[in-house]
Amino acid sequence: MIRIKLERVDLVQRVAQEPLLRSAELVRICGAEVLKQGVAHRYKPRAALFTQSEPGESLFFVLSGEVRLYATDERDGSELGVVTAGEVIGEAEALSGLAPRCCSAIAAAEADAVELPRSALEPHLTALEKYLRALHEQRRAKLNEMTDFLNRW
């Protein structure tokens, strides 16, 4: 006999109970209430949250697990890093609105994330801008660094 339990998760309560999520920059700037405007997803290992070049405008807030970021330029591809609980993905698209995704995001193991539409973030974009731009620049620099390294060979 198999027993399956499905339950609704109160995202605000979950964030309040987990210190890592509660202290996340997105929650600090926008408040946990903004998560109510998003959609929570559970991703299986190797499932794509999104792929590079597809249109997007949402921001993903990782609740648990690990998500690997990959990007390619004209010739080479590389891993940009790993995003864990309390971090965000899709920062460039959330800032600019509907735009091609800058990278692909793949769940490394089972991962939970909340997808926040840009409309939910608009009241907070001025406050979020510095954080999201710095994050995007770090990831872009990582891609450039890896591409330069690979091109030397």
SULUR-V690989 format. One record per helix or strand of 2 or more residues. SS is the DSSP state (2 for helix, 1 for strand). FROM is the first residue (numbers start at 1). TO is the last residue. If there is no record, write none. Layout:
SS;FROM;TO
SS;FROM;TO
//
This chain:
2;11;17
2;19;22
2;25;30
2;32;37
1;39;43
1;48;50
1;55;56
1;59;64
1;66;72
1;77;84
1;88;89
2;91;96
1;99;100
1;104;107
1;111;116
2;118;151
//
